[in-house]
Amino acid sequence: MINVDQELLKVYTVKSQTDKAISSLKGFLLGIKLDDEINIQEIKELQKWVIAHRELMNRNPLNEFMIIIEDAISNKIPAKETIDDLYWLCQKYENGNYYYNAVTSDLQILQGICHGILADGIITDKEIYDLQKWLDDNEHLNTYYPYDEIRSLVLSILSDNKIEEEERVVLMAFFKQFVQIHDDEIRQKIQNETIDVNISGLCTSEPEVVFEGKTFCITGVLQRGNRENLHRDIIKLGGIPTDSLTKKTDYLIVGDNGNPAWAFSCYGRKVEKAINLRKEGYFIMLIHEFDFSDLIDDLL
């Protein structure tokens, strides 16, 4: 006898996997298209993406995608036309995407964009500037990981209107944390280039803070004032200061440690714990103490 609950679970599991795959594929294709060039490394990564999703690709509607990809692999249609056709299919399909909400789908697209950018192991200036435009167009994701950290990093890189090689490598190191490159050669290339870069957390640029009833934890040595005064100000504004970081923490205020790498990342035990919790889906915003102090000065 068939268990109805198990059958329904199976149906919805496949649906969720399919929706996630198509949102990620849409972002992946956007990432590939950003620099207006499609090279052999990017097509190889697309092929390996298909292999990694082989079980889903044989199901409706992804089998329709499979036909186009196989034609591209056999050189029946040009690479650019392949990417455009696949992207059109993603747009066509997303109108029926009901398993995930809009925010989750957009975050899956963002992850796909980062995958597409990394597909050939090179991050160009145009890709970074076009990524900034996508981030600006999707500010409704501002409080969600990894959007807020990616935007903070990109804003930092472009703040002086030039992109240094070191900044490019830092961006690559950040992307590789949540992007799975399937091509062994490209994955090793990225690993070699970023081996000395440690990204453990990024503070949110232009943070939007709600104080009433929210919990605030502080980590590191403060350069402006002290914890006692900051706790008092948080209470005045309706917030709740805490000494420990938990799943219920809303904001982690990170003290400036004077590290020259501060523009790119922040460090520490609580920061690491906060990042791990964020990756599990808990809302914890990381805020630089200077930004937080400026915000309090405006409110008090």
Salt bridges, closest charged atoms under 4 A:
ASP19 OD1 - LYS15 NZ 3.01
ASP36 OD2 - LYS126 NZ 3.43
GLU45 OE2 - HIS115 NE2 2.81
GLU64 OE2 - LYS92 NZ 3.93
ASP84 OD1 - LYS33 NZ 2.94
ASP84 OD2 - LYS80 NZ 2.89
GLU94 OE1 - LYS26 NZ 2.81
ASP106 OD2 - HIS140 NE2 2.79
ASP125 OD1 - ARG168 NH1 2.71
ASP130 OD2 - LYS126 NZ 2.53
ASP136 OD1 - ARG151 NH2 3.78
ASP137 OD2 - LYS133 NZ 3.20
GLU139 OE2 - ARG151 NH2 3.16
ASP148 OD1 - ARG278 NH2 2.69
GLU149 OE2 - ARG278 NE 3.52
GLU164 OE2 - LYS162 NZ 3.67
GLU165 OE1 - ARG168 NE 3.38
ASP183 OD1 - LYS44 NZ 3.71
ASP184 OD1 - ARG187 NH2 2.39
GLU193 OE2 - LYS189 NZ 2.79
GLU206 OE1 - ARG151 NH1 3.35
ASP256 OD2 - HIS288 NE2 2.95
ASP294 OD1 - ARG224 NH1 2.87
